[in-house]
Amino acid sequence: MKSIEKKTDILIIGGGVTGSAIARELSRYNLDISLVEKESDVAVGTSKANSGIIHAGYNAAASSLKGKLNSRANPMFDKLCSDLQVPFKRIGSLVIAFNSDDLKILKFEKENGEKMGVRGLEIVSGDRLFEMEPHLNPDAQYALYAPTAGIVSSYEFTIALADNAVLNGVKVMLETEVTDIIIDNDQIKGVKTSKGIIYCSLLINAAGLWTDDIAKMAGHNNMKIKPRKGEYHLYDKSWGNIVNHVLFPTPAKSSKGILVTPTVHGNLMIGPNSDEVDDKEDLTTTSVGLNKVFAGAKRLIPGLSKRDIITSFSGLRACEESGDFIIGSSSQIKGLINVAGIQSPGLSSAPAIAEMVVDMIRDISQENDTGFEMLLKEDFKEKLPERYVFNDYNYDSWQQIVDSTPDYGEIICRCEQVTKGEIVNAIHRPIPARTLDAVKRRTRAGTGRCQGGFCGPRVLDIIADELEISPLEVTKKGRGSEILEGKTKDILLKAGEVDETV
Ligand SMILES: Cc1cc2nc3c(=O)[nH]c(=O)nc-3n(C[C@H](O)[C@H](O)[C@H](O)COP(=O)(O)OP(=O)(O)OC[C@H]3O[C@@H](n4cnc5c(N)ncnc54)[C@H](O)[C@@H]3O)c2cc1C
């Protein structure tokens, strides 16, 4: 592979929701911006596996960055998700209290939220509570109702932000890992990556769990990220209506507790637990952890059973010792902006984090000689082009789409009803889906009850055809996860079971 050497004004490390939101916000300006991501797709770190809740913003202290940015970002989601064609539902949340001690915490959270301008907070009880949630534990007594909480698919949101950034000129380089940082006179000059050198004037460290390692490469040693794991069970859509809101228990110190929520696509999700782990790549699920999740969820909804759980997964929170987000210029290295410790509510806060970082860059560019000036583009595209999703259409209007593009008439994933046209579109989006998992995240092919058992081989063929590669080269999630070993005929030939002329 030829080693690259390129120059950019601003380089962002990390294609999670933080890096992607920053890339999109920066792409409003006439700058040369690049984003590097070590994996084969964006949205594969913490932004892939979380609860997907857009929190109302009452949890974190009003004095914290987390609190301020969450409450500022929450109202932005309606327009953003509509512009980016990402499903988002403002279904509201309920924090459930079982006794008077719990009630004290609800009152505290309500007051805290009101200080930050969170609208509509209310303590509900009695018949009203059970009308809102008929399947709730009958021992529940009160709940803090936050009508502005919502649900979103965090990876679809992240991918759409990154797609939109690319559409506005950002260069996204996948499978490009930053391995070192080039510094001269305490000033960032660029980075070394697995693909070569990229010079830049400003470096934004949005590497999630690895932000402390990146900062360390630059000689900035005062940050320590500890991973904290959360495990989940995901239920089939037949359970999606058992709750109407996001249900939380009264929170514990280290997390908001094990929640029960419908997903934006109509499944039911329960989790997460909260356990410190040592390994930043430890995404295993354990029976101990998942039993804790099930017991915690059952305390809210006693009628839950383990029947119809279709998959389990885990995500890792990037916790910094301070407990708050760390967003700011390095005090030691000029040109380095750290965006670290972005644990929950990082997804909910991402649009406001992006605005904060852009304000910071504007100040830096005015004060220092960065070599660039921030001028707003006249042709910034707020919206992504329309995408067709079979489930969103009635028969007649879908038929019109099929008439112009017959691929939209062929169902590939039977569980989720995803057509070939949607898959082909995903493979050619600004950030192209080149793996089975990347197609799954963009189209839902493989997320249903059979978990890809039926559609997997067909998706593989479509990827091979569209990218004009051999089916043997198609992977589940990037290099090293090839799905096919070889042609059956070649194996039989080797074993001498068929002759070459057959
Ligand atoms: C269990 C759990 C539940 C959560 N629930 C919620 C919730 O309901 N609502 C909410 O608001 N927030 C929630 N969060 C928090 C939210 O998921 C995170 O705040 C957010 O996803 C962090 O995004 P990020 O972009 O900072 O990190 P990431 O998504 O991890 O992105 C960082 C990226 O950097 C890349 N990278 C790292 N090192 C390098 C390198 N050297 N070179 C190139 N690339 C590199 C990684 O591959 C990764 O893709 C939850 C988190 C967890 C774990």
The ligand as a Tripos MOL2 file, in Angstrom:
@<TRIPOS>MOLECULE
LIG
   53    58     1     0     0
SMALL
NO_CHARGES

@<TRIPOS>ATOM
      1 C1        -23.7730    1.4910   28.0450 C.3       1 LIG1
      2 C2        -23.8600    2.9050   27.5360 C.ar      1 LIG1
      3 C3        -25.0860    3.5760   27.4920 C.ar      1 LIG1
      4 C4        -25.1560    4.8800   27.0600 C.ar      1 LIG1
      5 N1        -26.3810    5.4670   26.9090 N.ar      1 LIG1
      6 C5        -26.4490    6.7370   26.4550 C.ar      1 LIG1
      7 C6        -27.7110    7.3510   26.2340 C.ar      1 LIG1
      8 O1        -28.7470    6.7100   26.3280 O.2       1 LIG1
      9 N2        -27.7340    8.6530   25.8750 N.ar      1 LIG1
     10 C7        -26.6110    9.3980   25.7480 C.ar      1 LIG1
     11 O2        -26.7180   10.5840   25.4980 O.2       1 LIG1
     12 N3        -25.3940    8.8220   25.8650 N.ar      1 LIG1
     13 C8        -25.2980    7.5170   26.2050 C.ar      1 LIG1
     14 N4        -24.0850    6.9200   26.3190 N.ar      1 LIG1
     15 C9        -22.8950    7.7020   26.0240 C.3       1 LIG1
     16 C10       -22.6370    7.8090   24.5250 C.3       1 LIG1
     17 O3        -22.7880    6.5650   23.9080 O.3       1 LIG1
     18 C11       -21.2160    8.3420   24.3340 C.3       1 LIG1
     19 O4        -21.1030    9.5510   25.0430 O.3       1 LIG1
     20 C12       -20.8740    8.6080   22.8790 C.3       1 LIG1
     21 O5        -21.2270    7.5370   22.0650 O.3       1 LIG1
     22 C13       -19.3860    8.8770   22.7810 C.3       1 LIG1
     23 O6        -19.0600    9.1110   21.4460 O.3       1 LIG1
     24 P1        -17.5750    9.4230   21.0140 P.3       1 LIG1
     25 O7        -17.6280    9.8620   19.6100 O.co2     1 LIG1
     26 O8        -16.9510   10.3520   22.0040 O.co2     1 LIG1
     27 O9        -16.8030    8.0390   21.1780 O.3       1 LIG1
     28 P2        -16.8140    6.7700   20.2030 P.3       1 LIG1
     29 O10       -18.1410    6.5020   19.6630 O.co2     1 LIG1
     30 O11       -16.1570    5.6590   20.9660 O.co2     1 LIG1
     31 O12       -15.8800    7.2130   19.0010 O.3       1 LIG1
     32 C14       -14.4870    7.3090   19.1140 C.3       1 LIG1
     33 C15       -13.8930    6.7630   17.8340 C.3       1 LIG1
     34 O13       -12.4970    7.0060   17.8170 O.3       1 LIG1
     35 C16       -11.8800    5.9530   17.1150 C.3       1 LIG1
     36 N5        -10.4530    5.9270   17.4620 N.ar      1 LIG1
     37 C17        -9.9120    5.6560   18.6700 C.ar      1 LIG1
     38 N6         -8.5660    5.7010   18.6130 N.ar      1 LIG1
     39 C18        -8.2400    6.0180   17.3460 C.ar      1 LIG1
     40 C19        -6.9990    6.1980   16.6620 C.ar      1 LIG1
     41 N7         -5.8280    6.0480   17.2820 N.pl3     1 LIG1
     42 N8         -7.0250    6.5060   15.3410 N.ar      1 LIG1
     43 C20        -8.2080    6.6440   14.6940 C.ar      1 LIG1
     44 N9         -9.4130    6.4620   15.2930 N.ar      1 LIG1
     45 C21        -9.4270    6.1670   16.6010 C.ar      1 LIG1
     46 C22       -12.6420    4.7300   17.6250 C.3       1 LIG1
     47 O14       -12.5040    3.6140   16.7630 O.3       1 LIG1
     48 C23       -14.0660    5.2560   17.7040 C.3       1 LIG1
     49 O15       -14.8120    4.9620   16.5580 O.3       1 LIG1
     50 C24       -23.9790    5.5810   26.7120 C.ar      1 LIG1
     51 C25       -22.7550    4.9110   26.7210 C.ar      1 LIG1
     52 C26       -22.7070    3.5670   27.0950 C.ar      1 LIG1
     53 C27       -21.4270    2.8350   27.0220 C.3       1 LIG1
@<TRIPOS>BOND
     1     1     2 1
     2     2     3 ar
     3     2    52 ar
     4     3     4 ar
     5     4     5 ar
     6     4    50 ar
     7     5     6 ar
     8     6     7 ar
     9     6    13 1
    10     7     8 2
    11     7     9 ar
    12     9    10 ar
    13    10    11 2
    14    10    12 ar
    15    12    13 ar
    16    13    14 ar
    17    14    15 1
    18    14    50 ar
    19    15    16 1
    20    16    17 1
    21    16    18 1
    22    18    19 1
    23    18    20 1
    24    20    21 1
    25    20    22 1
    26    22    23 1
    27    23    24 1
    28    24    25 2
    29    24    26 1
    30    24    27 1
    31    27    28 1
    32    28    29 2
    33    28    30 1
    34    28    31 1
    35    31    32 1
    36    32    33 1
    37    33    34 1
    38    33    48 1
    39    34    35 1
    40    35    36 1
    41    35    46 1
    42    36    37 ar
    43    36    45 ar
    44    37    38 ar
    45    38    39 ar
    46    39    40 ar
    47    39    45 ar
    48    40    41 1
    49    40    42 ar
    50    42    43 ar
    51    43    44 ar
    52    44    45 ar
    53    46    47 1
    54    46    48 1
    55    48    49 1
    56    50    51 ar
    57    51    52 ar
    58    52    53 1
@<TRIPOS>SUBSTRUCTURE
     1 LIG1         1 GROUP 0 **** ****
